[in-house]
Amino acid sequence: MEWPIGAISWEDSVDYCAWLTKTCGGGEWRFELPSEDEWEKAARGCDGRFFPWGNGFDPTFCNMRGSREGEQERQRLPEPRGLFPLDESPYGVRDLAGGMSECSATVSGSRAEHRIEKGGSLAGAEALCRSAYRQLIGPRNVNFVTGFRVCARRTR
């Protein structure tokens, strides 16, 4: 099983993508974070749904606070990817509403001092699981529930 990577900063995720491009890209592939728009399109599909699975919310559909009975009061821990099969977008992308919030390549602010983070997390509430939800993070901020997703782009 694959486990999510958490407690990572935006700068760490960008450095990993650069390393992956150098190590595995072979001159044909570039690896990088998805933009906020790419991430949201992967989650919402063409119909603009609120959550990857549709417009109705059920906490048992994704890895978030309250997804399992009796867990509302205690801290959730990371779980392997894919354990919540209903947390899947129309494109087959999994774990976008829960698990780890994810860094995007999009910067914000007058001096580009913030980065956009997308997706709900295992510690989040319903509002954070919405596909359109976004929050600002600093490039060096490290949070237990912040991770990232990699996009592969063909260079030739």
Number of C-alpha atoms within 10 A of each C-alpha: 8 8 11 17 17 18 13 19 21 26 16 17 23 20 13 16 20 16 13 18 19 14 10 13 17 10 12 12 17 19 21 22 22 20 18 20 13 13 24 21 20 20 32 24 19 10 9 15 19 19 25 30 22 18 12 8 15 12 17 15 21 31 30 27 25 22 20 14 9 8 12 14 8 10 11 19 13 19 16 11 17 18 15 18 12 17 24 23 22 17 13 12 14 23 27 30 34 29 36 31 29 28 31 26 18 15 19 13 9 7 7 11 12 18 24 21 26 30 28 30 28 24 22 21 17 18 13 20 28 24 25 20 17 20 13 15 20 17 19 13 14 17 14 17 22 25 25 23 18 18 15 16 13 11 10 6
